[in-house]
Amino acid sequence: MSKDYRYLNSVTVIAKIPLPLIEELFDKMVGCVVYTLVDLAQGYHQMRVIKPSRPYTAFRTHKETYQWCVAPWVWLAC
C-alpha cells in the first residue's frame, strides 16, 4: 500500500531551526558530567499529528479509511 504525499509535502511549513556548530556544542559540554546519546533511527512514529491535520493524512483500504495520529516516515521524504 502506498500514498502520494507530494501535495501535502508542498504545503507543509518546515520550521527553520539551524543546527548548532559542533565546536559550539563541545564548548557547552565543558565541565558536564552526564552525556546523552539519541538514536534518531528510533524516532519514527513518535511525533504526534494534531487532530485538525489528521484528515489530510487519510488513506483508504478495501475495508476502511484510516488517518495517522503520529507522523509517518514518508512525509517530506520525496
Backbone atoms as SQL, in Angstrom:
CREATE TABLE atoms (id INTEGER PRIMARY KEY, chain TEXT, resi INTEGER, resn TEXT, atom TEXT, x REAL, y REAL, z REAL);
INSERT INTO atoms VALUES
  (1, 'A', 1, 'MET', 'N', 0.847, -1.168, 0.000),
  (2, 'A', 1, 'MET', 'CA', 0.000, 0.000, 0.000),
  (3, 'A', 1, 'MET', 'C', 0.897, 1.237, 0.000),
  (4, 'A', 2, 'SER', 'N', 0.513, 2.232, -0.757),
  (5, 'A', 2, 'SER', 'CA', 1.270, 3.479, -0.769),
  (6, 'A', 2, 'SER', 'C', 0.318, 4.654, -0.897),
  (7, 'A', 3, 'LYS', 'N', 0.796, 5.807, -0.488),
  (8, 'A', 3, 'LYS', 'CA', 0.013, 7.042, -0.547),
  (9, 'A', 3, 'LYS', 'C', 0.933, 8.116, -1.081),
  (10, 'A', 4, 'ASP', 'N', 0.421, 8.947, -1.948),
  (11, 'A', 4, 'ASP', 'CA', 1.208, 10.023, -2.537),
  (12, 'A', 4, 'ASP', 'C', 1.056, 11.276, -1.679),
  (13, 'A', 5, 'TYR', 'N', 2.091, 11.622, -0.934),
  (14, 'A', 5, 'TYR', 'CA', 2.063, 12.783, -0.043),
  (15, 'A', 5, 'TYR', 'C', 2.718, 14.016, -0.666),
  (16, 'A', 6, 'ARG', 'N', 2.940, 14.017, -1.970),
  (17, 'A', 6, 'ARG', 'CA', 3.629, 15.163, -2.576),
  (18, 'A', 6, 'ARG', 'C', 2.888, 16.476, -2.369),
  (19, 'A', 7, 'TYR', 'N', 1.562, 16.486, -2.512),
  (20, 'A', 7, 'TYR', 'CA', 0.833, 17.736, -2.308),
  (21, 'A', 7, 'TYR', 'C', 0.937, 18.176, -0.850),
  (22, 'A', 8, 'LEU', 'N', 0.731, 17.256, 0.068),
  (23, 'A', 8, 'LEU', 'CA', 0.835, 17.587, 1.488),
  (24, 'A', 8, 'LEU', 'C', 2.222, 18.126, 1.813),
  (25, 'A', 9, 'ASN', 'N', 3.252, 17.512, 1.246),
  (26, 'A', 9, 'ASN', 'CA', 4.617, 17.992, 1.455),
  (27, 'A', 9, 'ASN', 'C', 4.802, 19.403, 0.903),
  (28, 'A', 10, 'SER', 'N', 4.160, 19.705, -0.228),
  (29, 'A', 10, 'SER', 'CA', 4.357, 21.016, -0.853),
  (30, 'A', 10, 'SER', 'C', 3.746, 22.153, -0.040),
  (31, 'A', 11, 'VAL', 'N', 2.754, 21.869, 0.792),
  (32, 'A', 11, 'VAL', 'CA', 2.123, 22.919, 1.598),
  (33, 'A', 11, 'VAL', 'C', 2.545, 22.868, 3.066),
  (34, 'A', 12, 'THR', 'N', 3.426, 21.937, 3.407),
  (35, 'A', 12, 'THR', 'CA', 3.904, 21.815, 4.780),
  (36, 'A', 12, 'THR', 'C', 4.934, 22.902, 5.062),
  (37, 'A', 13, 'VAL', 'N', 4.776, 23.596, 6.175),
  (38, 'A', 13, 'VAL', 'CA', 5.727, 24.620, 6.590),
  (39, 'A', 13, 'VAL', 'C', 6.762, 23.949, 7.484),
  (40, 'A', 14, 'ILE', 'N', 8.015, 24.032, 7.083),
  (41, 'A', 14, 'ILE', 'CA', 9.093, 23.406, 7.840),
  (42, 'A', 14, 'ILE', 'C', 9.724, 24.456, 8.739),
  (43, 'A', 15, 'ALA', 'N', 9.810, 24.136, 10.028),
  (44, 'A', 15, 'ALA', 'CA', 10.435, 25.057, 10.983),
  (45, 'A', 15, 'ALA', 'C', 11.908, 25.212, 10.626),
  (46, 'A', 16, 'LYS', 'N', 12.349, 26.434, 10.549),
  (47, 'A', 16, 'LYS', 'CA', 13.742, 26.702, 10.206),
  (48, 'A', 16, 'LYS', 'C', 14.551, 26.835, 11.498),
  (49, 'A', 17, 'ILE', 'N', 15.056, 25.712, 11.948),
  (50, 'A', 17, 'ILE', 'CA', 15.858, 25.674, 13.167),
  (51, 'A', 17, 'ILE', 'C', 17.276, 25.297, 12.755),
  (52, 'A', 18, 'PRO', 'N', 18.209, 26.242, 12.813),
  (53, 'A', 18, 'PRO', 'CA', 19.569, 25.931, 12.369),
  (54, 'A', 18, 'PRO', 'C', 20.253, 24.944, 13.321),
  (55, 'A', 19, 'LEU', 'N', 21.040, 24.054, 12.741),
  (56, 'A', 19, 'LEU', 'CA', 21.818, 23.136, 13.563),
  (57, 'A', 19, 'LEU', 'C', 22.997, 23.887, 14.165),
  (58, 'A', 20, 'PRO', 'N', 23.313, 23.625, 15.423),
  (59, 'A', 20, 'PRO', 'CA', 24.458, 24.307, 16.036),
  (60, 'A', 20, 'PRO', 'C', 25.768, 23.763, 15.468),
  (61, 'A', 21, 'LEU', 'N', 26.791, 24.573, 15.521),
  (62, 'A', 21, 'LEU', 'CA', 28.115, 24.129, 15.099),
  (63, 'A', 21, 'LEU', 'C', 28.655, 23.155, 16.136),
  (64, 'A', 22, 'ILE', 'N', 29.371, 22.143, 15.687),
  (65, 'A', 22, 'ILE', 'CA', 29.896, 21.132, 16.602),
  (66, 'A', 22, 'ILE', 'C', 30.842, 21.751, 17.631),
  (67, 'A', 23, 'GLU', 'N', 31.595, 22.766, 17.218),
  (68, 'A', 23, 'GLU', 'CA', 32.508, 23.434, 18.151),
  (69, 'A', 23, 'GLU', 'C', 31.731, 24.097, 19.288),
  (70, 'A', 24, 'GLU', 'N', 30.586, 24.702, 18.949),
  (71, 'A', 24, 'GLU', 'CA', 29.754, 25.333, 19.977),
  (72, 'A', 24, 'GLU', 'C', 29.212, 24.291, 20.946),
  (73, 'A', 25, 'LEU', 'N', 28.823, 23.144, 20.426),
  (74, 'A', 25, 'LEU', 'CA', 28.326, 22.077, 21.299),
  (75, 'A', 25, 'LEU', 'C', 29.410, 21.599, 22.250),
  (76, 'A', 26, 'PHE', 'N', 30.615, 21.390, 21.729),
  (77, 'A', 26, 'PHE', 'CA', 31.712, 20.948, 22.588),
  (78, 'A', 26, 'PHE', 'C', 32.030, 21.994, 23.654),
  (79, 'A', 27, 'ASP', 'N', 31.983, 23.275, 23.284),
  (80, 'A', 27, 'ASP', 'CA', 32.230, 24.337, 24.262),
  (81, 'A', 27, 'ASP', 'C', 31.201, 24.298, 25.386),
  (82, 'A', 28, 'LYS', 'N', 29.945, 24.006, 25.058),
  (83, 'A', 28, 'LYS', 'CA', 28.889, 23.953, 26.072),
  (84, 'A', 28, 'LYS', 'C', 29.004, 22.724, 26.963),
  (85, 'A', 29, 'MET', 'N', 29.678, 21.673, 26.478),
  (86, 'A', 29, 'MET', 'CA', 29.790, 20.437, 27.254),
  (87, 'A', 29, 'MET', 'C', 30.956, 20.444, 28.231),
  (88, 'A', 30, 'VAL', 'N', 31.799, 21.468, 28.178),
  (89, 'A', 30, 'VAL', 'CA', 32.931, 21.537, 29.101),
  (90, 'A', 30, 'VAL', 'C', 32.410, 21.543, 30.536),
  (91, 'A', 31, 'GLY', 'N', 32.917, 20.639, 31.346),
  (92, 'A', 31, 'GLY', 'CA', 32.503, 20.557, 32.741),
  (93, 'A', 31, 'GLY', 'C', 31.276, 19.693, 32.977),
  (94, 'A', 32, 'CYS', 'N', 30.654, 19.199, 31.930),
  (95, 'A', 32, 'CYS', 'CA', 29.469, 18.343, 32.100),
  (96, 'A', 32, 'CYS', 'C', 29.877, 16.965, 32.607),
  (97, 'A', 33, 'VAL', 'N', 29.003, 16.376, 33.379),
  (98, 'A', 33, 'VAL', 'CA', 29.262, 15.054, 33.942),
  (99, 'A', 33, 'VAL', 'C', 28.415, 13.990, 33.243),
  (100, 'A', 34, 'VAL', 'N', 27.209, 14.358, 32.815),
  (101, 'A', 34, 'VAL', 'CA', 26.284, 13.410, 32.201),
  (102, 'A', 34, 'VAL', 'C', 26.127, 13.758, 30.722),
  (103, 'A', 35, 'TYR', 'N', 26.220, 12.741, 29.876),
  (104, 'A', 35, 'TYR', 'CA', 26.036, 12.913, 28.444),
  (105, 'A', 35, 'TYR', 'C', 24.916, 11.985, 27.994),
  (106, 'A', 36, 'THR', 'N', 24.208, 12.366, 26.944),
  (107, 'A', 36, 'THR', 'CA', 23.103, 11.567, 26.425),
  (108, 'A', 36, 'THR', 'C', 23.329, 11.290, 24.948),
  (109, 'A', 37, 'LEU', 'N', 22.965, 10.097, 24.534),
  (110, 'A', 37, 'LEU', 'CA', 23.043, 9.715, 23.131),
  (111, 'A', 37, 'LEU', 'C', 21.625, 9.487, 22.632),
  (112, 'A', 38, 'VAL', 'N', 21.282, 10.075, 21.492),
  (113, 'A', 38, 'VAL', 'CA', 19.949, 9.926, 20.920),
  (114, 'A', 38, 'VAL', 'C', 20.065, 9.110, 19.634),
  (115, 'A', 39, 'ASP', 'N', 19.287, 8.049, 19.534),
  (116, 'A', 39, 'ASP', 'CA', 19.263, 7.214, 18.338),
  (117, 'A', 39, 'ASP', 'C', 18.095, 7.671, 17.472),
  (118, 'A', 40, 'LEU', 'N', 18.375, 8.457, 16.448),
  (119, 'A', 40, 'LEU', 'CA', 17.311, 9.017, 15.621),
  (120, 'A', 40, 'LEU', 'C', 16.587, 7.963, 14.800),
  (121, 'A', 41, 'ALA', 'N', 17.190, 6.805, 14.607),
  (122, 'A', 41, 'ALA', 'CA', 16.509, 5.740, 13.867),
  (123, 'A', 41, 'ALA', 'C', 15.270, 5.260, 14.611),
  (124, 'A', 42, 'GLN', 'N', 15.233, 5.446, 15.916),
  (125, 'A', 42, 'GLN', 'CA', 14.078, 5.040, 16.712),
  (126, 'A', 42, 'GLN', 'C', 13.047, 6.166, 16.818),
  (127, 'A', 43, 'GLY', 'N', 13.259, 7.262, 16.106),
  (128, 'A', 43, 'GLY', 'CA', 12.381, 8.418, 16.213),
  (129, 'A', 43, 'GLY', 'C', 11.124, 8.373, 15.362),
  (130, 'A', 44, 'TYR', 'N', 11.055, 7.434, 14.429),
  (131, 'A', 44, 'TYR', 'CA', 9.869, 7.362, 13.575),
  (132, 'A', 44, 'TYR', 'C', 8.627, 7.037, 14.392),
  (133, 'A', 45, 'HIS', 'N', 7.521, 7.571, 13.974),
  (134, 'A', 45, 'HIS', 'CA', 6.219, 7.366, 14.612),
  (135, 'A', 45, 'HIS', 'C', 6.191, 7.886, 16.051),
  (136, 'A', 46, 'GLN', 'N', 6.966, 8.900, 16.364),
  (137, 'A', 46, 'GLN', 'CA', 6.987, 9.483, 17.698),
  (138, 'A', 46, 'GLN', 'C', 6.366, 10.877, 17.725),
  (139, 'A', 47, 'MET', 'N', 6.276, 11.533, 16.585),
  (140, 'A', 47, 'MET', 'CA', 5.769, 12.902, 16.528),
  (141, 'A', 47, 'MET', 'C', 4.259, 12.875, 16.274),
  (142, 'A', 48, 'ARG', 'N', 3.487, 13.391, 17.201),
  (143, 'A', 48, 'ARG', 'CA', 2.028, 13.387, 17.079),
  (144, 'A', 48, 'ARG', 'C', 1.564, 14.374, 16.002),
  (145, 'A', 49, 'VAL', 'N', 0.489, 13.994, 15.323),
  (146, 'A', 49, 'VAL', 'CA', -0.164, 14.861, 14.341),
  (147, 'A', 49, 'VAL', 'C', -1.359, 15.493, 15.050),
  (148, 'A', 50, 'ILE', 'N', -1.459, 16.827, 15.020),
  (149, 'A', 50, 'ILE', 'CA', -2.580, 17.474, 15.708),
  (150, 'A', 50, 'ILE', 'C', -3.892, 17.081, 15.035),
  (151, 'A', 51, 'LYS', 'N', -4.955, 17.009, 15.818),
  (152, 'A', 51, 'LYS', 'CA', -6.241, 16.495, 15.328),
  (153, 'A', 51, 'LYS', 'C', -6.751, 17.196, 14.069),
  (154, 'A', 52, 'PRO', 'N', -6.671, 18.539, 13.967),
  (155, 'A', 52, 'PRO', 'CA', -7.179, 19.178, 12.743),
  (156, 'A', 52, 'PRO', 'C', -6.418, 18.767, 11.475),
  (157, 'A', 53, 'SER', 'N', -5.181, 18.296, 11.617),
  (158, 'A', 53, 'SER', 'CA', -4.378, 17.915, 10.450),
  (159, 'A', 53, 'SER', 'C', -4.537, 16.450, 10.065),
  (160, 'A', 54, 'ARG', 'N', -5.094, 15.641, 10.924),
  (161, 'A', 54, 'ARG', 'CA', -5.191, 14.200, 10.665),
  (162, 'A', 54, 'ARG', 'C', -5.976, 13.838, 9.406),
  (163, 'A', 55, 'PRO', 'N', -7.077, 14.540, 9.072),
  (164, 'A', 55, 'PRO', 'CA', -7.786, 14.179, 7.833),
  (165, 'A', 55, 'PRO', 'C', -6.914, 14.281, 6.579),
  (166, 'A', 56, 'TYR', 'N', -5.905, 15.146, 6.599),
  (167, 'A', 56, 'TYR', 'CA', -5.016, 15.280, 5.443),
  (168, 'A', 56, 'TYR', 'C', -4.128, 14.055, 5.260),
  (169, 'A', 57, 'THR', 'N', -4.013, 13.239, 6.291),
  (170, 'A', 57, 'THR', 'CA', -3.172, 12.046, 6.218),
  (171, 'A', 57, 'THR', 'C', -3.973, 10.799, 5.886),
  (172, 'A', 58, 'ALA', 'N', -5.264, 10.947, 5.664),
  (173, 'A', 58, 'ALA', 'CA', -6.155, 9.792, 5.492),
  (174, 'A', 58, 'ALA', 'C', -5.798, 8.956, 4.269),
  (175, 'A', 59, 'PHE', 'N', -6.021, 7.666, 4.412),
  (176, 'A', 59, 'PHE', 'CA', -5.872, 6.733, 3.303),
  (177, 'A', 59, 'PHE', 'C', -6.916, 5.635, 3.459),
  (178, 'A', 60, 'ARG', 'N', -7.266, 5.025, 2.358),
  (179, 'A', 60, 'ARG', 'CA', -8.348, 4.035, 2.363),
  (180, 'A', 60, 'ARG', 'C', -7.815, 2.672, 1.937),
  (181, 'A', 61, 'THR', 'N', -8.297, 1.651, 2.621),
  (182, 'A', 61, 'THR', 'CA', -8.032, 0.276, 2.211),
  (183, 'A', 61, 'THR', 'C', -9.336, -0.295, 1.670),
  (184, 'A', 62, 'HIS', 'N', -9.338, -1.559, 1.327),
  (185, 'A', 62, 'HIS', 'CA', -10.568, -2.173, 0.822),
  (186, 'A', 62, 'HIS', 'C', -11.617, -2.322, 1.922),
  (187, 'A', 63, 'LYS', 'N', -11.218, -2.122, 3.179),
  (188, 'A', 63, 'LYS', 'CA', -12.161, -2.264, 4.291),
  (189, 'A', 63, 'LYS', 'C', -12.550, -0.936, 4.939),
  (190, 'A', 64, 'GLU', 'N', -11.555, -0.087, 5.218),
  (191, 'A', 64, 'GLU', 'CA', -11.819, 1.129, 5.990),
  (192, 'A', 64, 'GLU', 'C', -10.961, 2.291, 5.530),
  (193, 'A', 65, 'THR', 'N', -11.278, 3.472, 6.088),
  (194, 'A', 65, 'THR', 'CA', -10.444, 4.653, 5.920),
  (195, 'A', 65, 'THR', 'C', -9.716, 4.892, 7.233),
  (196, 'A', 66, 'TYR', 'N', -8.423, 5.168, 7.128),
  (197, 'A', 66, 'TYR', 'CA', -7.590, 5.400, 8.305),
  (198, 'A', 66, 'TYR', 'C', -6.949, 6.772, 8.192),
  (199, 'A', 67, 'GLN', 'N', -6.535, 7.312, 9.327),
  (200, 'A', 67, 'GLN', 'CA', -5.734, 8.535, 9.326),
  (201, 'A', 67, 'GLN', 'C', -4.663, 8.404, 10.394),
  (202, 'A', 68, 'TRP', 'N', -3.532, 9.015, 10.115),
  (203, 'A', 68, 'TRP', 'CA', -2.394, 8.923, 11.019),
  (204, 'A', 68, 'TRP', 'C', -2.613, 9.782, 12.258),
  (205, 'A', 69, 'CYS', 'N', -2.252, 9.255, 13.415),
  (206, 'A', 69, 'CYS', 'CA', -2.231, 10.010, 14.675),
  (207, 'A', 69, 'CYS', 'C', -0.809, 10.448, 14.995),
  (208, 'A', 70, 'VAL', 'N', 0.159, 9.774, 14.378),
  (209, 'A', 70, 'VAL', 'CA', 1.575, 10.128, 14.504),
  (210, 'A', 70, 'VAL', 'C', 2.136, 10.260, 13.095),
  (211, 'A', 71, 'ALA', 'N', 3.194, 11.023, 12.944),
  (212, 'A', 71, 'ALA', 'CA', 3.746, 11.286, 11.612),
  (213, 'A', 71, 'ALA', 'C', 4.446, 10.051, 11.058),
  (214, 'A', 72, 'PRO', 'N', 4.057, 9.619, 9.862),
  (215, 'A', 72, 'PRO', 'CA', 4.760, 8.505, 9.225),
  (216, 'A', 72, 'PRO', 'C', 6.096, 8.982, 8.666),
  (217, 'A', 73, 'TRP', 'N', 7.004, 8.078, 8.450),
  (218, 'A', 73, 'TRP', 'CA', 8.342, 8.443, 7.981),
  (219, 'A', 73, 'TRP', 'C', 8.350, 8.984, 6.560),
  (220, 'A', 74, 'VAL', 'N', 7.301, 8.750, 5.787),
  (221, 'A', 74, 'VAL', 'CA', 7.317, 9.137, 4.372),
  (222, 'A', 74, 'VAL', 'C', 7.132, 10.628, 4.135),
  (223, 'A', 75, 'TRP', 'N', 6.640, 11.354, 5.114),
  (224, 'A', 75, 'TRP', 'CA', 6.431, 12.782, 4.893),
  (225, 'A', 75, 'TRP', 'C', 7.760, 13.470, 4.650),
  (226, 'A', 76, 'LEU', 'N', 7.765, 14.313, 3.669),
  (227, 'A', 76, 'LEU', 'CA', 8.921, 15.122, 3.295),
  (228, 'A', 76, 'LEU', 'C', 10.124, 14.282, 2.926),
  (229, 'A', 77, 'ALA', 'N', 9.882, 13.026, 2.599),
  (230, 'A', 77, 'ALA', 'CA', 10.971, 12.163, 2.167),
  (231, 'A', 77, 'ALA', 'C', 11.217, 12.288, 0.668),
  (232, 'A', 78, 'CYS', 'N', 10.260, 12.883, -0.050),
  (233, 'A', 78, 'CYS', 'CA', 10.449, 12.991, -1.502),
  (234, 'A', 78, 'CYS', 'C', 10.948, 14.365, -1.868);
